[in-house]
Amino acid sequence: MSETSLSLFELNSKIKSTIHESFADTYWVVAEISEIREVRNGHCYLELIEKDEKTEQIIAKSRANIWAYTYRMLKPYFMQATGQQLTSGVKVLLRVSIDFQEVYGFSLNIRDIDPNYTLGDMAQKKQAILNKLSEEGVIDMNKELEVPLVPQKIAVISSPTAAGYEDFCNQLNNNPQGYKFYIKLFPAIMQGDQTEASVTAALDRVYEYEDLFDVVVIIRGGGSTSDLMCFDNYWIAYNIAQFPIPVFSGIGHERDETVVDFVAHTRLKTPTAVAEHILELVTDFDNRLEFLKDNVVSNTRDILSSYKAMFERSSMRFKPLVSHSLTKQKSMLTNMAHQLENHSSSYINDRINYLNIISERVKTSSLNRIHNEKLTVDQYPQKLASGAKYFFSDKKAQLQLFEKTNNLLNPINILKKGYSITYLNNKAVKNSTALKKGDKITTQLFDGKIDSTVE
């Protein structure tokens, strides 16, 4: 063996000595957890990496460990402060000591962790996604869509076995008002690395039936912050923001707010809250319909009352007019009867005078001819009496005819016989074609009137 040669143990011992002498006790190091593994004895082993910000290529890598007594304190401390567990993909700020062992080589021994850095990094990543969506002009597109007045046809993106999906369906289907909803599940993975591809694929399937749905609901029950980190995803948010149907999100708990919540049309705190919101929308519409119905009924009653009062006023005005008209007609008929009687008397007197003149003429003629027709002259008085009787009988029949005609022309006698007069808008109806459905007509009888509606 050469005097300058070293055994591997000797070389590693020198490296260990040099490292321990050259470096401080601890350093604060920023790194991303690439792998993490807990073992049965309570120790935790990690692989830490650093990526190039532009290319995302790994530019540094190191093994690290957290011994059991330290891990028992750091694990709950980090979980309580950040709401998530130490897991792959999380960026952390660690206080580490540099360790080199002859057998195991180089590694970092984690002594402490600053959860505030992780919170800031998570918020920074989320804000970067929101800024990008805003710069692209899509962040508020889904919010600008109009939700149908009665959202009853609902596309649901969720895990079919999730309790949140079951709660959502129960809340909608067992509503006390008995509203009917049509729910179609589009299954998707709602946790882990496959969430992005699964949710965007589900959105694509919903888009194929765009015209069939009123809203899209994305729901997932509660979980740790790390469980919900998959919804701080650019491509899921990008698809939701530009989706042509309003999207309601109900992811996690009230304290959780993911990027998906920012771009969705309406963000609700839980799946049950989404169902309650949909029920509120339908109930509000139902209440508006009930309010409008009450207004229509009230307004209709007011209109009917107004027309009823108007008809009553018209009836009160019409009754004296009819009475006056009948009185006037009766007076006119009485005058006509008197005139007829006077004319008849005058006519009879004229006829009598005329007969007297004729009689005198006959008498004179008879005297002149008496010597020739004495026998004939004896018959003239009898013939004259018979002719006069027939004449007066004929004239009397004519007078009786005039009187009957006068009685027949009297409207009161016409109404007494069962006839009636129908009026529309205060005018007598002479033809049925003048009437149409809904017309209000008045039928005048001898002893009263009847108001009717044409059916």
Secondary structure by P-SEA (a helix, b strand, c coil): cccccccaaaaaaaaaaaaaaccccccbbbbbbcbbbbcccbbbbbbbbccccccccccbbbbbbbcaaaaacaaaaaaaaccccccccbbbbbbbbbbbbccccbbbbbccccaaaaaaaaaaaaaaaaaaaaaaccccccccccccccccbbbbbcccccaaaaaaaaaaaacccbbbbbbbbbcccccccaaaaaaaaaaaaaaaacccccbbbbbbcccccccccccccaaaaaaaaacccbbbbbccccccccccccccccccccaaaaaaaaaaaaaaaaaaaaaaaaaaaaaaaaaaaaaaaaaaaaaaaaaaaaaaaaaaaaaaaaaaaaaaaaaaaaaaaaaaaaaaaaaaaaaaaaaaaccccaaaaaaaaaaaaaaaaaaaaaaaaaaaaaaaaaaaacaaaaaaaccbbbbcccccccccccccccbbbbbbcccbbbbbbcc
